Amino acid sequence: MANTMGMPYGLQAMLKEGHKHFSGVEEAVMKSVEACKAISKCTRTSLGPTGLNKIIVNHLGKVYITSDAGTILQELEVQHPAAKLLVHAVKAQQQEVGDGANMVMSIAGELLSNSESLLRDGLHPTEVAEGYAKAAKKCLEYLEDLVEGDNKDLDFSNVSQVADRLRGALKSKQNGYEDTLAPLVAQACVDVCPDNKQNFNVDNVRVSKLVGGFVDQSEIMQGIVVRRKCEGTVSCCENAPVAVFSQGVDTSSTETKGTVLIKSAQELKDYHKSEEKELEEIIKGIADLGVKVVVSGQSIGEMAMHFIERYRMMAIKIPSKFELRRICRATGAQAIPKFIVPGKEQLGQAQRVEQVEIGGNQVMLIQQDRRVGKVATIILRGATDHLMDDMERAIDDGVNTFKALCKDARTVPGGGATEMELSKRLAEHGRKQTGLEQYAIQKFAEALEVIPLTLAENAGMNTTDTLATLRAQHAQGNSRLGVDSVKGELSDLTQQHISDLFYTKYWAIKFAADAVNTVLRVDQIIMAKQAGGPKKPQGQGHWDDQ
C-alpha cells in the first residue's frame, strides 16, 4: 500500500510520462473544430477564378506560388490530428477525381463551423453527425435532379465539345488562359484516349515546360519531348526503328569478378582489340537490323559512340528510368537490360526523331503516329518557372477532369448555382423533419452556401447583397443562376460554356461529409510523447558551449 502512495491514477498511471490527453466536448471536439476551421480558412481565399495565390516555402526551401488547394495542403505538413483528417479527405478527392480539392475543404470547414453552435446549444455530437449523414445522403439525391439534359451523349472524338467541358476546371485555376489551354488539353486527351474510355491513363499526357515566349505559343505534339541533346552528330531521323537499352551502351563487364593475367604488351593489345571487335560486332548487328536510333539508360562509352557514328545512327542518353519507360510506351519498344543485339520484336518505331531549338533550349522531339504509341506532349511556353508550374497544375486538373468525364460525362451548373439550389431544397426538406436532427440538416443546408459566398467574396463583391439576390432568384426558380466572379455579377454560366462535373461535386460532398462526421465522433485525443532525444534550447546557443 505504501508503494502506491503519490502515484497517479486512471489514464495518467497507464500512459508514459509526457503524453497529452484531451477529452469531452469542450476540450476534444471544440479544439478539433477550431483547428479544422483554421486550415479551411487558409485555402478558402484561393477558391474560384479570382482566388488569391499563396506562397508556400516547404521544408526543403522550394517555393510554390499557387492557388491549387491540393498543392497547398500537401506542402503545409499539417500536424493537428483532426485537421489531418480533412487533408486526407482532400487527398482522396485528388486521387478519385483530380479536381475539387478546395470545395471539399471549404464545405468541410463550414460544416464544422456550423456544428459549433449546435454543440454549444446542447446537442450531442452523435446527433449532429447523424443529421449531417442524412443531409449528405439527401443532398446527393437532389444533385441527380440538377444534372443538365443531353449530357450522356458527349462525342469524345469531338475536340470542341470536350474543350467546353474542361473550360470550367481550367478557368478556376488559370483565369484568362482557359481559351488557350482548353483546346490544347482536349486535343491531347482525345489523341491518347483508348477505345475503351475507362482505361484512359493520365500519365499519357505529358507537359514539357520551356521558359520563354507566350502561353498562346504553347503547342501539342504526338509523342515525347526530351529535354536533352543527342550525343552524336546525327540529329534527325525519319521512320526510325528504335532500340532502347536500360543499362549503358559500352563494353559489358562480366557477371562475376575475375583476374586476367597479361604477360606481354602484345597480349594487352590483343585484349583491347578483342573488346573493340566484340563492341563493333554488337553495334554492327544493331545497325543491320535497320535501327536508326539507340536510346541508352546510362552513359554511352567513347568507343561505342565511335562505332554508332560510323554506322550513322542517332544516340540519345536518358538518365531517368521513368522517362525511359515513357519512350518505350510511345515507340512500342522493349527496354533491353543488357547491351546485346536485340530481336526484331524488341524494337520500337518512331515516325520522326529530331533535335530542335525551342526558346534557346535544345530538345529532342520523338514524334509518333497515334496508332502506334498513345502518348501526347503539351509544349508549354511562359515567362517564368512559377507561372509554368501553376499552368502545369491547371493542365493536370484538366486531364483529370477528362478522366472523370470518361467515367461520368454529366454536368451541373457552375458558379455556385448547384450549391445554392441544393441548399434551398435541403432547407425545405429539413423544415419537414421532426426530432433534433432537423437542426443539423438546416446547418448542412447553410454550409453549402459557402461556395457562392466565397466566390463573391474573392471577387470583391458585396457578399450580403449578392447572397440575398441569389437566394431570391433561386426561390423564383432560376436554378442555373450563379456567381460570375470575373464580371462581378450574377449570371447563367452555362451560356458561357462553363459548368461543373457532376462527378466532382458528388465526391466532394461525400468526402467532406464523411470527414466532418469522423471529426465530430471523436471524444478523446490521446497523444503519446514524441520519439527522439531532447530538443535543442532555442536562442541559448549549443549546450556543449555553456
C-alpha positions as CSV (number, residue, x, y, z in Angstrom):
1,M,0.0,0.0,0.0
2,A,2.9,2.3,0.9
3,N,4.4,1.8,-2.6
4,T,1.3,3.2,-4.3
5,M,1.2,6.5,-2.3
6,G,1.7,9.5,-4.5
7,M,1.3,7.5,-7.7
8,P,-1.0,8.9,-10.5
9,Y,-4.3,7.0,-11.0
10,G,-6.6,6.4,-14.1
11,L,-5.2,7.2,-17.5
12,Q,-2.3,9.0,-16.0
13,A,-1.0,5.8,-14.5
14,M,-1.5,3.8,-17.7
15,L,0.5,6.0,-20.2
16,K,4.1,7.1,-20.3
17,E,5.1,10.4,-18.8
18,G,5.0,13.3,-21.3
19,H,1.7,12.2,-23.0
20,K,-1.1,14.7,-23.8
21,H,-4.8,13.9,-23.2
22,F,-7.9,15.9,-24.2
23,S,-11.4,14.7,-23.5
24,G,-15.0,15.9,-23.6
25,V,-16.9,18.2,-26.0
26,E,-15.1,21.4,-24.9
27,E,-11.5,20.0,-25.0
28,A,-11.6,17.4,-27.8
29,V,-14.4,18.3,-30.2
30,M,-14.2,22.1,-30.0
31,K,-10.4,22.1,-30.3
32,S,-10.7,19.8,-33.3
33,V,-13.3,22.1,-34.9
34,E,-11.1,25.2,-34.3
35,A,-8.1,23.5,-36.0
36,C,-10.2,22.5,-39.0
37,K,-11.8,25.9,-39.3
38,A,-8.3,27.5,-39.4
39,I,-7.0,25.3,-42.2
40,S,-10.2,25.7,-44.2
41,K,-10.0,29.5,-43.9
42,C,-6.4,29.2,-45.2
43,T,-7.4,27.6,-48.5
44,R,-10.8,29.2,-49.0
45,T,-9.4,32.5,-50.3
46,S,-8.0,30.6,-53.3
47,L,-11.4,29.3,-54.5
48,G,-12.6,30.2,-58.0
49,P,-11.1,32.2,-60.9
50,T,-10.4,35.3,-58.8
51,G,-8.9,33.2,-55.9
52,L,-5.7,34.6,-54.4
53,N,-2.3,32.8,-54.7
54,K,-0.3,31.5,-51.7
55,I,3.5,31.5,-51.4
56,I,4.5,28.2,-49.8
57,V,8.1,27.5,-48.9
58,N,8.4,23.8,-48.0
59,H,10.9,22.1,-45.6
60,L,13.5,21.9,-48.5
61,G,13.3,25.6,-49.2
62,K,11.4,25.1,-52.5
63,V,9.0,28.0,-53.3
64,Y,5.5,27.3,-54.6
65,I,3.2,30.2,-55.8
66,T,-0.2,28.6,-56.4
67,S,-3.9,28.8,-55.7
68,D,-4.3,25.0,-56.0
69,A,-5.6,23.7,-52.7
70,G,-4.2,20.2,-53.2
71,T,-0.6,21.5,-53.6
72,I,-1.0,24.0,-50.7
73,L,-2.2,21.3,-48.2
74,Q,0.4,18.8,-49.5
75,E,3.3,21.2,-48.8
76,L,2.0,22.6,-45.4
77,E,2.8,19.4,-43.4
78,V,-0.3,19.7,-41.1
79,Q,0.4,18.3,-37.6
80,H,-3.0,18.5,-35.8
81,P,-4.7,15.0,-35.9
82,A,-8.2,16.3,-36.7
83,A,-7.0,18.8,-39.4
84,K,-5.1,15.8,-40.9
85,L,-8.5,14.1,-41.4
86,L,-9.6,16.9,-43.7
87,V,-6.3,16.8,-45.5
88,H,-6.8,13.1,-46.1
89,A,-10.3,13.8,-47.5
90,V,-8.7,16.3,-49.9
91,K,-6.1,13.7,-51.0
92,A,-8.9,11.2,-51.5
93,Q,-10.7,13.7,-53.8
94,Q,-7.4,14.3,-55.7
95,Q,-7.0,10.6,-56.3
96,E,-10.6,9.9,-57.2
97,V,-11.3,12.9,-59.3
98,G,-8.2,15.1,-59.5
99,D,-10.2,18.3,-59.1
100,G,-12.4,19.9,-56.4
101,A,-9.9,19.8,-53.6
102,N,-10.8,23.4,-52.4
103,M,-14.5,22.6,-52.5
104,V,-14.0,19.6,-50.1
105,M,-12.0,21.8,-47.7
106,S,-14.4,24.8,-47.8
107,I,-17.6,22.7,-47.3
108,A,-16.0,20.6,-44.5
109,G,-14.7,23.7,-42.7
110,E,-18.1,25.4,-42.9
111,L,-19.9,22.2,-41.7
112,L,-17.7,22.1,-38.6
113,S,-18.1,25.8,-38.0
114,N,-21.9,25.4,-38.1
115,S,-21.8,22.4,-35.8
116,E,-20.1,24.5,-33.1
117,S,-23.3,26.5,-32.4
118,L,-25.4,23.2,-32.2
119,L,-22.9,21.7,-29.7
120,R,-23.0,24.8,-27.6
121,D,-26.8,24.7,-27.6
122,G,-26.6,21.2,-26.0
123,L,-26.9,18.8,-28.9
124,H,-24.8,15.7,-28.6
125,P,-22.0,15.3,-31.3
126,T,-23.6,11.9,-32.3
127,E,-26.9,13.6,-33.1
128,V,-25.2,16.3,-35.2
129,A,-23.2,13.6,-37.0
130,E,-26.3,11.5,-37.8
131,G,-28.1,14.6,-39.0
132,Y,-25.2,15.5,-41.3
133,A,-25.1,11.9,-42.6
134,K,-28.8,12.1,-43.5
135,A,-28.4,15.5,-45.1
136,A,-25.5,14.4,-47.2
137,K,-27.5,11.4,-48.5
138,K,-30.5,13.6,-49.4
139,C,-28.2,16.2,-50.9
140,L,-26.7,13.6,-53.3
141,E,-30.2,12.6,-54.3
142,Y,-31.1,16.2,-55.1
143,L,-27.8,16.5,-57.1
144,E,-29.1,13.9,-59.6
145,D,-32.1,16.2,-60.3
146,L,-29.8,19.2,-61.2
147,V,-28.0,17.4,-64.0
148,E,-28.3,19.2,-67.3
149,G,-30.0,17.4,-70.2
150,D,-28.3,15.7,-73.2
151,N,-25.1,15.2,-71.3
152,K,-24.5,11.5,-71.6
153,D,-24.1,11.6,-75.4
154,L,-20.8,13.5,-75.4
155,D,-18.7,12.8,-78.5
156,F,-15.2,12.0,-77.2
157,S,-13.7,12.4,-80.6
158,N,-15.1,16.0,-80.9
159,V,-12.3,18.3,-79.6
160,S,-14.6,21.4,-79.3
161,Q,-17.2,19.5,-77.3
162,V,-14.6,18.1,-74.9
163,A,-12.9,21.6,-74.6
164,D,-16.3,23.1,-73.4
165,R,-16.5,20.5,-70.6
166,L,-12.9,21.3,-69.5
167,R,-13.2,25.0,-69.6
168,G,-14.7,25.4,-66.1
169,A,-11.9,23.4,-64.4
170,L,-9.2,25.3,-66.2
171,K,-10.8,28.8,-65.7
172,S,-10.9,28.2,-61.9
173,K,-7.1,27.7,-61.9
174,Q,-5.9,29.9,-64.7
175,N,-8.4,32.7,-65.3
176,G,-7.9,34.3,-68.8
177,Y,-6.0,31.4,-70.3
178,E,-8.9,28.9,-70.5
179,D,-9.5,29.6,-74.2
180,T,-5.8,28.8,-75.0
181,L,-5.4,25.8,-72.6
182,A,-8.8,24.0,-73.1
183,P,-8.4,23.2,-76.8
184,L,-4.8,22.0,-76.1
185,V,-5.7,19.7,-73.3
186,A,-8.8,18.5,-75.1
187,Q,-6.8,17.7,-78.3
188,A,-4.1,15.9,-76.2
189,C,-6.7,13.8,-74.3
190,V,-8.7,12.9,-77.4
191,D,-5.5,11.8,-79.2
192,V,-4.4,9.4,-76.5
193,C,-7.8,8.2,-75.4
194,P,-8.1,4.4,-75.9
195,D,-11.2,2.7,-77.5
196,N,-12.3,1.7,-74.0
197,K,-12.5,5.1,-72.4
198,Q,-12.5,3.6,-68.8
199,N,-8.8,2.7,-69.4
200,F,-7.7,6.3,-70.1
201,N,-4.3,6.9,-68.4
202,V,-3.5,10.5,-67.3
203,D,0.3,9.7,-67.5
204,N,-0.1,9.5,-71.3
205,V,-0.5,13.3,-71.5
206,R,2.9,14.9,-70.7
207,V,3.8,18.5,-70.1
208,S,7.2,19.9,-71.2
209,K,7.9,23.4,-69.8
210,L,10.2,25.6,-71.8
211,V,10.9,29.1,-70.5
212,G,10.3,31.9,-72.9
213,G,7.6,33.1,-75.3
214,F,3.9,33.5,-74.5
215,V,1.4,31.0,-73.3
216,D,-0.5,31.2,-76.6
217,Q,2.7,29.9,-78.3
218,S,2.2,26.5,-76.5
219,E,1.6,23.6,-78.8
220,I,0.8,19.9,-78.8
221,M,2.9,17.1,-80.2
222,Q,2.1,13.5,-80.7
223,G,5.0,11.7,-79.0
224,I,7.5,12.7,-76.3
225,V,9.8,15.8,-75.7
226,V,13.1,15.0,-74.1
227,R,15.0,18.0,-72.6
228,R,18.4,16.7,-73.7
229,K,20.6,17.0,-76.8
230,C,21.5,13.9,-78.8
231,E,25.0,12.5,-78.1
232,G,26.5,12.3,-81.7
233,T,26.3,14.3,-84.9
234,V,23.2,12.6,-86.4
235,S,20.4,14.9,-85.3
236,C,17.4,13.9,-87.4
237,C,15.9,10.5,-88.5
238,E,12.6,9.7,-90.2
239,N,10.6,6.4,-90.0
240,A,13.3,5.3,-87.5
241,P,13.4,1.8,-85.7
242,V,14.4,2.4,-82.1
243,A,16.4,0.2,-79.8
244,V,16.2,1.0,-76.0
245,F,18.8,-0.2,-73.6
246,S,18.1,0.3,-69.8
247,Q,21.8,0.0,-69.0
248,G,24.8,1.8,-70.5
249,V,25.9,1.3,-74.1
250,D,29.5,0.2,-73.6
251,T,31.7,-2.9,-73.3
252,S,29.9,-5.2,-70.9
253,S,31.5,-6.2,-67.7
254,T,31.5,-9.8,-66.6
255,E,28.8,-11.1,-64.2
256,T,31.5,-12.5,-61.8
257,K,34.7,-11.0,-60.5
258,G,37.9,-12.4,-62.2
259,T,41.6,-11.7,-62.8
260,V,43.1,-11.5,-66.3
261,L,46.9,-12.2,-66.3
262,I,48.6,-10.4,-69.1
263,K,52.3,-11.4,-69.7
264,S,53.3,-9.1,-72.6
265,A,52.4,-5.8,-74.4
266,Q,51.2,-7.9,-77.4
267,E,48.7,-9.7,-75.2
268,L,47.4,-6.3,-73.8
269,K,46.9,-5.1,-77.4
270,D,45.1,-8.3,-78.4
271,Y,42.9,-7.9,-75.3
272,H,41.9,-4.4,-76.2
273,K,41.3,-5.4,-79.8
274,S,39.0,-8.3,-78.8
275,E,37.0,-5.8,-76.7
276,E,36.7,-3.4,-79.7
277,K,35.9,-6.2,-82.0
278,E,33.1,-7.5,-79.8
279,L,31.7,-4.0,-79.4
280,E,31.7,-3.4,-83.1
281,E,30.0,-6.7,-83.8
282,I,27.1,-5.8,-81.4
283,I,26.7,-2.3,-82.9
284,K,27.0,-3.6,-86.5
285,G,24.4,-6.2,-85.6
286,I,22.1,-3.5,-84.3
287,A,22.7,-1.4,-87.5
288,D,22.0,-4.5,-89.7
289,L,18.5,-4.7,-88.1
290,G,17.8,-1.3,-89.6
291,V,17.9,0.6,-86.3
292,K,18.4,4.3,-86.7
293,V,18.1,5.5,-83.0
294,V,19.8,4.0,-80.0
295,V,18.5,5.1,-76.6
296,S,20.6,4.4,-73.5
297,G,19.5,4.5,-69.9
298,Q,23.1,5.2,-68.7
299,S,26.3,6.6,-70.1
300,I,27.5,5.9,-73.7
301,G,31.2,4.9,-73.9
302,E,33.5,6.7,-76.3
303,M,34.4,3.6,-78.3
304,A,30.7,2.7,-78.6
305,M,29.9,6.3,-79.7
306,H,32.6,6.0,-82.4
307,F,31.0,2.9,-83.9
308,I,27.5,4.3,-83.6
309,E,28.7,7.3,-85.6
310,R,30.4,5.1,-88.1
311,Y,27.1,3.3,-88.8
312,R,25.2,6.7,-89.0
313,M,22.9,6.0,-86.0
314,M,21.5,8.6,-83.6
315,A,22.3,8.2,-79.9
316,I,20.2,9.6,-77.0
317,K,21.1,9.3,-73.3
318,I,18.1,9.2,-70.9
319,P,19.2,9.1,-67.2
320,S,15.6,8.9,-65.9
321,K,14.1,5.4,-65.8
322,F,10.6,6.9,-65.8
323,E,11.4,8.9,-69.0
324,L,12.8,5.7,-70.5
325,R,9.6,3.8,-69.7
326,R,7.5,6.6,-71.4
327,I,9.8,6.4,-74.5
328,C,9.2,2.6,-74.6
329,R,5.4,3.2,-74.3
330,A,5.5,5.9,-77.0
331,T,7.5,3.9,-79.5
332,G,6.4,0.4,-78.6
333,A,9.9,-0.8,-77.8
334,Q,11.1,-3.1,-75.0
335,A,13.8,-2.0,-72.7
336,I,16.7,-4.4,-73.0
337,P,18.6,-4.9,-69.7
338,K,21.9,-6.0,-71.4
339,F,23.9,-4.5,-74.3
340,I,23.4,-7.2,-76.9
341,V,21.9,-7.4,-80.4
342,P,18.1,-7.2,-79.8
343,G,15.5,-9.3,-81.5
344,K,13.2,-7.6,-84.1
345,E,10.2,-7.9,-81.7
346,Q,12.1,-5.8,-79.1
347,L,12.5,-2.8,-81.4
348,G,10.2,0.2,-81.4
349,Q,9.2,2.6,-84.2
350,A,9.2,6.4,-84.3
351,Q,7.8,8.5,-87.1
352,R,10.4,11.2,-86.7
353,V,13.2,11.9,-84.2
354,E,15.0,15.2,-84.3
355,Q,16.8,17.7,-82.3
356,V,15.3,21.2,-82.4
357,E,15.8,24.5,-80.5
358,I,12.8,25.9,-78.7
359,G,13.3,29.2,-76.9
360,G,17.0,28.7,-76.6
361,N,16.6,25.1,-75.2
362,Q,17.9,22.2,-77.2
363,V,15.3,19.4,-77.0
364,M,14.7,16.0,-78.7
365,L,11.3,15.5,-80.3
366,I,10.3,11.9,-80.6
367,Q,7.2,12.2,-82.8
368,Q,4.9,9.2,-83.2
369,D,1.8,8.1,-85.2
370,R,-1.1,8.0,-82.7
371,R,-1.9,4.4,-83.8
372,V,1.4,3.1,-82.5
373,G,2.1,4.8,-79.2
374,K,-0.6,6.8,-77.5
375,V,1.5,9.5,-75.7
376,A,1.0,13.2,-76.3
377,T,3.1,16.1,-75.0
378,I,2.0,19.7,-74.5
379,I,4.9,22.0,-75.0
380,L,4.2,24.8,-72.6
381,R,5.7,28.2,-73.0
382,G,5.7,31.1,-70.5
383,A,7.7,33.9,-68.9
384,T,8.7,32.4,-65.6
385,D,9.1,29.0,-64.0
386,H,6.5,29.7,-61.3
387,L,3.9,30.7,-63.9
388,M,4.5,27.5,-65.9
389,D,4.4,25.3,-62.7
390,D,1.0,26.7,-62.0
391,M,0.0,26.2,-65.6
392,E,1.1,22.6,-65.4
393,R,-1.1,22.1,-62.3
394,A,-4.0,23.6,-64.2
395,I,-3.4,21.2,-67.2
396,D,-3.1,18.3,-64.7
397,D,-6.5,19.2,-63.4
398,G,-7.9,19.5,-66.9
399,V,-6.6,16.0,-67.8
400,N,-8.0,14.5,-64.6
401,T,-11.3,16.2,-65.5
402,F,-11.2,14.4,-68.8
403,K,-10.6,11.1,-67.0
404,A,-13.7,11.9,-64.8
405,L,-15.7,12.7,-68.0
406,C,-14.8,9.2,-69.2
407,K,-16.4,7.7,-66.1
408,D,-19.4,10.1,-66.0
409,A,-20.0,12.8,-68.6
410,R,-22.9,14.6,-66.8
411,T,-22.5,18.3,-65.8
412,V,-24.3,20.6,-63.4
413,P,-24.5,24.5,-63.4
414,G,-21.3,26.2,-62.2
415,G,-20.5,29.4,-60.3
416,G,-22.1,28.2,-57.0
417,A,-25.6,27.7,-58.7
418,T,-25.7,24.0,-57.9
419,E,-24.7,24.5,-54.2
420,M,-27.3,27.3,-53.8
421,E,-30.1,25.1,-55.3
422,L,-29.1,22.2,-53.1
423,S,-29.1,24.5,-50.1
424,K,-32.6,25.7,-50.9
425,R,-34.0,22.2,-51.4
426,L,-32.2,20.8,-48.3
427,A,-33.5,23.6,-46.1
428,E,-37.1,22.8,-47.3
429,H,-36.5,19.1,-46.5
430,G,-35.1,20.0,-43.1
431,R,-38.2,22.0,-42.1
432,K,-40.4,19.0,-42.6
433,Q,-38.3,16.8,-40.3
434,T,-39.1,16.0,-36.7
435,G,-36.5,15.5,-33.9
436,L,-33.2,17.1,-33.2
437,E,-31.7,16.0,-36.5
438,Q,-33.6,18.7,-38.3
439,Y,-31.3,21.4,-36.8
440,A,-28.2,19.5,-38.2
441,I,-29.9,19.3,-41.7
442,Q,-30.6,23.0,-41.6
443,K,-27.0,23.7,-40.7
444,F,-25.8,21.4,-43.6
445,A,-28.0,23.5,-46.0
446,E,-26.5,26.7,-44.7
447,A,-22.9,25.3,-45.1
448,L,-23.5,24.7,-48.8
449,E,-23.9,28.4,-49.3
450,V,-20.2,28.9,-48.5
451,I,-19.3,28.2,-52.2
452,P,-21.2,31.1,-53.8
453,L,-20.4,33.3,-50.8
454,T,-16.6,32.6,-51.2
455,L,-16.7,33.2,-54.9
456,A,-18.4,36.6,-54.4
457,E,-16.0,37.4,-51.6
458,N,-12.9,36.6,-53.6
459,A,-14.2,38.7,-56.5
460,G,-14.6,41.7,-54.2
461,M,-18.4,41.8,-54.5
462,N,-20.8,42.8,-51.7
463,T,-21.4,39.3,-50.2
464,T,-24.6,40.2,-48.3
465,D,-26.4,41.7,-51.3
466,T,-25.1,39.0,-53.7
467,L,-26.2,36.1,-51.5
468,A,-29.6,37.7,-50.8
469,T,-30.3,38.3,-54.5
470,L,-29.1,34.8,-55.4
471,R,-31.4,33.3,-52.7
472,A,-34.4,35.3,-54.1
473,Q,-33.6,34.3,-57.7
474,H,-33.4,30.6,-56.8
475,A,-36.6,30.8,-54.8
476,Q,-38.2,32.1,-58.1
477,G,-36.9,29.0,-60.0
478,N,-33.7,30.4,-61.6
479,S,-31.8,27.3,-60.6
480,R,-28.9,27.9,-63.1
481,L,-28.0,31.4,-61.8
482,G,-24.6,31.5,-60.2
483,V,-21.8,34.0,-59.3
484,D,-19.7,35.2,-62.3
485,S,-16.7,36.3,-60.2
486,V,-14.8,37.6,-63.3
487,K,-17.5,40.1,-64.3
488,G,-18.6,40.6,-60.7
489,E,-22.3,39.8,-61.3
490,L,-24.9,37.0,-61.2
491,S,-25.4,35.1,-64.4
492,D,-26.1,31.8,-66.0
493,L,-22.6,30.5,-66.7
494,T,-23.8,27.6,-68.8
495,Q,-24.3,30.2,-71.6
496,Q,-20.5,30.8,-71.5
497,H,-19.9,27.0,-71.7
498,I,-18.7,26.9,-68.1
499,S,-20.1,24.2,-66.0
500,D,-19.0,21.8,-63.3
501,L,-18.8,18.0,-63.4
502,F,-21.5,16.0,-61.6
503,Y,-18.8,13.5,-60.7
504,T,-16.6,16.2,-59.0
505,K,-19.5,17.6,-56.9
506,Y,-20.8,14.2,-55.9
507,W,-17.4,13.0,-54.5
508,A,-16.6,16.4,-52.9
509,I,-19.9,16.5,-50.9
510,K,-19.4,12.8,-49.9
511,F,-15.8,13.2,-48.8
512,A,-16.5,16.4,-46.9
513,A,-19.5,15.0,-45.0
514,D,-17.6,11.8,-44.2
515,A,-14.5,13.7,-42.9
516,V,-16.7,16.0,-40.8
517,N,-18.7,13.1,-39.2
518,T,-15.4,11.4,-38.3
519,V,-14.2,14.6,-36.5
520,L,-17.5,15.0,-34.7
521,R,-17.4,11.4,-33.4
522,V,-14.0,11.9,-31.7
523,D,-14.5,12.5,-27.9
524,Q,-10.9,12.0,-26.8
525,I,-7.5,12.9,-28.2
526,I,-4.5,11.0,-26.6
527,M,-1.1,11.9,-27.9
528,A,2.0,9.9,-26.8
529,K,5.3,11.6,-26.1
530,Q,7.1,12.1,-29.4
531,A,10.1,10.0,-30.1
532,G,13.6,11.5,-30.3
533,G,16.1,13.0,-27.9
534,P,15.9,16.3,-26.1
535,K,15.2,19.4,-28.2
536,K,18.0,22.0,-28.7
537,P,17.3,25.0,-26.5
538,Q,16.1,28.0,-28.5
539,G,18.2,31.2,-28.5
540,Q,20.8,29.9,-26.0
541,G,23.5,28.5,-28.3
542,H,24.6,24.9,-28.1
543,W,24.6,23.2,-24.6
544,D,28.2,22.0,-25.1
545,D,29.4,25.6,-25.3
546,Q,27.9,26.6,-21.9
